[in-house]
């Protein structure tokens, strides 16, 4: 998993696409929230946000 992030960082740095990093971070966080909230009490709270 760490190798993936190293490759991603190298790609963003070489191609001068550092501006994509915040977008990737937000997408990963939203994905984590969706996975975490599927089987928890947070599901009802998430529905009220969206």
DSSP file (Angstrom, degrees, kcal/mol; ACC not computed):
  #  RESIDUE AA STRUCTURE BP1 BP2  ACC     N-H-->O    O-->H-N    N-H-->O    O-->H-N    TCO  KAPPA ALPHA  PHI   PSI    X-CA   Y-CA   Z-CA
    1    1 A X     >        0   0    0      0, 0.0     4,-1.5     0, 0.0     5,-0.1   0.000 360.0 360.0 360.0 -38.8    0.0    0.0    0.0
    2    2 A X  H  >  +     0   0    0      1,-0.2     4,-2.0     2,-0.2     5,-0.1   0.864 360.0  57.0 -65.4 -34.9    2.9    2.4    0.8
    3    3 A X  H  > S+     0   0    0      1,-0.2     4,-2.6     2,-0.2    -1,-0.2   0.876 102.3  55.7 -64.2 -36.9    4.4    1.7   -2.6
    4    4 A X  H  > S+     0   0    0      1,-0.2     4,-2.6     2,-0.2    -1,-0.2   0.927 108.2  47.1 -60.2 -45.2    1.1    2.9   -4.3
    5    5 A X  H  X S+     0   0    0     -4,-1.5     4,-2.5     2,-0.2    -1,-0.2   0.861 111.1  51.9 -67.6 -34.7    1.3    6.2   -2.4
    6    6 A X  H  X S+     0   0    0     -4,-2.0     4,-2.5     2,-0.2    -2,-0.2   0.927 111.7  46.5 -64.3 -44.4    4.9    6.6   -3.4
    7    7 A X  H  X S+     0   0    0     -4,-2.6     4,-2.6     2,-0.2    -2,-0.2   0.902 112.5  50.3 -64.1 -41.0    4.1    6.0   -7.0
    8    8 A X  H  X S+     0   0    0     -4,-2.6     4,-2.6     2,-0.2    -2,-0.2   0.926 111.8  47.5 -62.4 -44.7    1.2    8.4   -6.9
    9    9 A X  H  X S+     0   0    0     -4,-2.5     4,-2.4     2,-0.2    -2,-0.2   0.909 112.2  49.7 -63.9 -41.9    3.3   11.1   -5.3
   10   10 A X  H  X S+     0   0    0     -4,-2.5     4,-2.7     2,-0.2     5,-0.3   0.911 111.5  49.4 -63.2 -41.9    6.1   10.5   -7.9
   11   11 A X  H  X S+     0   0    0     -4,-2.6     4,-2.4     1,-0.2     6,-0.2   0.941 112.7  46.4 -61.4 -47.9    3.5   10.7  -10.7
   12   12 A X  H  <>S+     0   0    0     -4,-2.6     5,-2.8     1,-0.2     6,-0.3   0.878 115.6  46.8 -64.1 -37.2    2.0   13.9   -9.4
   13   13 A X  H ><5S+     0   0    0     -4,-2.4     3,-0.6     3,-0.2    -2,-0.2   0.921 114.8  44.2 -72.0 -44.4    5.4   15.5   -8.9
   14   14 A X  H 3<5S+     0   0    0     -4,-2.7    -2,-0.2     1,-0.2    -1,-0.2   0.904 117.9  43.5 -68.4 -41.4    6.9   14.6  -12.3
   15   15 A X  T 3<5S-     0   0    0     -4,-2.4    -1,-0.2    -5,-0.3    -2,-0.2   0.422 109.8-121.8 -85.3   2.3    3.8   15.6  -14.2
   16   16 A X  T < 5S+     0   0    0     -3,-0.6     3,-0.2    -4,-0.3    -3,-0.2   0.911  70.8 133.3  57.3  46.1    3.4   18.8  -12.2
   17   17 A X    > < +     0   0    0     -5,-2.8     3,-2.2    -6,-0.2     4,-0.3  -0.160  12.4 131.8-115.6  36.2   -0.1   17.8  -11.1
   18   18 A X  G >   +     0   0    0     -6,-0.3     3,-1.7     1,-0.3     4,-0.4   0.790  63.1  71.5 -59.8 -27.1    0.3   18.6   -7.4
   19   19 A X  G 3  S+     0   0    0      1,-0.3     4,-0.5    -3,-0.2     3,-0.3   0.686  88.3  64.1 -64.5 -16.2   -3.0   20.5   -7.5
   20   20 A X  G <> S+     0   0    0     -3,-2.2     4,-2.3     1,-0.2    -1,-0.3   0.677  80.5  83.6 -78.2 -17.1   -4.7   17.1   -7.8
   21   21 A X  H <> S+     0   0    0     -3,-1.7     4,-2.4    -4,-0.3     5,-0.2   0.894  87.9  49.0 -58.1 -46.1   -3.6   16.0   -4.3
   22   22 A X  H  > S+     0   0    0     -4,-0.4     4,-2.3    -3,-0.3    -1,-0.2   0.885 111.2  51.7 -62.0 -35.4   -6.4   17.8   -2.4
   23   23 A X  H  > S+     0   0    0     -4,-0.5     4,-2.2     2,-0.2    -2,-0.2   0.922 110.5  47.6 -65.1 -43.4   -9.0   16.2   -4.7
   24   24 A X  H  X S+     0   0    0     -4,-2.3     4,-2.3     2,-0.2    -2,-0.2   0.906 111.8  50.5 -63.8 -42.1   -7.5   12.7   -4.2
   25   25 A X  H  X S+     0   0    0     -4,-2.4     4,-2.3    -5,-0.2    -2,-0.2   0.920 110.8  48.2 -63.5 -44.0   -7.4   13.2   -0.4
   26   26 A X  H  X S+     0   0    0     -4,-2.3     4,-2.6     1,-0.2     5,-0.2   0.908 111.4  50.4 -64.4 -41.6  -11.1   14.4   -0.3
   27   27 A X  H  X S+     0   0    0     -4,-2.2     4,-2.3     2,-0.2    -1,-0.2   0.898 110.9  49.0 -63.8 -40.1  -12.2   11.4   -2.4
   28   28 A X  H  X S+     0   0    0     -4,-2.3     4,-2.3     2,-0.2    -2,-0.2   0.910 112.1  48.8 -65.5 -41.5  -10.3    8.9   -0.2
   29   29 A X  H  X S+     0   0    0     -4,-2.3     4,-2.2     2,-0.2    -2,-0.2   0.919 111.8  48.3 -65.0 -43.2  -11.9   10.5    3.0
   30   30 A X  H  X S+     0   0    0     -4,-2.6     4,-2.3     2,-0.2    -1,-0.2   0.900 111.2  51.1 -64.0 -39.8  -15.4   10.4    1.5
   31   31 A X  H  X S+     0   0    0     -4,-2.3     4,-2.4    -5,-0.2    -1,-0.2   0.902 109.6  50.5 -62.3 -40.7  -14.9    6.8    0.5
   32   32 A X  H  X S+     0   0    0     -4,-2.3     4,-2.6     2,-0.2    -2,-0.2   0.886 109.2  51.0 -64.8 -38.5  -13.7    6.0    4.0
   33   33 A X  H  X S+     0   0    0     -4,-2.2     4,-2.4     2,-0.2    -2,-0.2   0.916 110.4  49.5 -64.4 -42.4  -16.8    7.6    5.4
   34   34 A X  H  X S+     0   0    0     -4,-2.3     4,-0.6     2,-0.2    -2,-0.2   0.932 114.2  44.2 -63.2 -45.4  -19.1    5.6    3.1
   35   35 A X  H >< S+     0   0    0     -4,-2.4     3,-0.7     1,-0.2     4,-0.4   0.914 116.1  47.3 -65.4 -42.3  -17.4    2.3    4.0
   36   36 A X  H >< S+     0   0    0     -4,-2.6     3,-0.5     1,-0.2    -1,-0.2   0.852 111.5  50.3 -68.0 -34.8  -17.4    3.1    7.7
   37   37 A X  H >< S+     0   0    0     -4,-2.4     3,-0.9     1,-0.2     6,-0.3   0.516  86.0  85.7 -86.2  -3.9  -21.0    4.3    7.9
   38   38 A X  T << S+     0   0    0     -3,-0.7    -1,-0.2    -4,-0.6    -2,-0.1   0.877 104.4  24.6 -65.3 -36.6  -22.5    1.3    6.1
   39   39 A X  T <  S+     0   0    0     -3,-0.5     2,-0.3    -4,-0.4    -1,-0.2  -0.103 113.1  76.7-120.2  34.8  -22.8   -0.8    9.3
   40   40 A X  S X  S-     0   0    0     -3,-0.9     3,-1.1     1,-0.0     4,-0.2  -0.799  89.1 -99.0-137.2 179.2  -22.9    1.8   12.0
   41   41 A X  T >> S+     0   0    0     -2,-0.3     3,-0.9     1,-0.2     4,-0.6   0.685 109.4  77.2 -72.1 -18.9  -25.1    4.4   13.7
   42   42 A X  H 3> S+     0   0    0      1,-0.2     4,-2.6    -6,-0.2    -1,-0.2   0.647  71.3  86.1 -68.0 -13.4  -23.5    7.1   11.6
   43   43 A X  H <> S+     0   0    0     -3,-1.1     4,-1.9    -6,-0.3    -1,-0.2   0.895  89.0  46.9 -55.2 -45.0  -25.7    6.0    8.6
   44   44 A X  H <> S+     0   0    0     -3,-0.9     4,-1.2     1,-0.2    -1,-0.2   0.857 112.0  51.0 -68.2 -33.6  -28.6    8.1    9.6
   45   45 A X  H  X S+     0   0    0     -4,-0.6     4,-1.1     2,-0.2    -2,-0.2   0.899 108.5  51.7 -67.9 -40.6  -26.4   11.1   10.2
   46   46 A X  H  X S+     0   0    0     -4,-2.6     4,-1.6     1,-0.2     3,-0.5   0.891 105.4  56.0 -63.0 -40.0  -24.8   10.7    6.8
   47   47 A X  H  < S+     0   0    0     -4,-1.9    -1,-0.2     1,-0.2    -2,-0.2   0.850 104.3  53.2 -62.9 -33.8  -28.2   10.6    5.1
   48   48 A X  H  < S+     0   0    0     -4,-1.2    -1,-0.2     1,-0.2    -2,-0.2   0.798 106.4  53.7 -72.9 -26.0  -29.1   14.0    6.7
   49   49 A X  H  <        0   0    0     -4,-1.1    -2,-0.2    -3,-0.5    -1,-0.2   0.864 360.0 360.0 -73.6 -35.7  -25.9   15.6    5.3
   50   50 A X     <        0   0    0     -4,-1.6    -2,-0.2     0, 0.0    -1,-0.2   0.411 360.0 360.0-109.5 360.0  -26.6   14.5    1.7
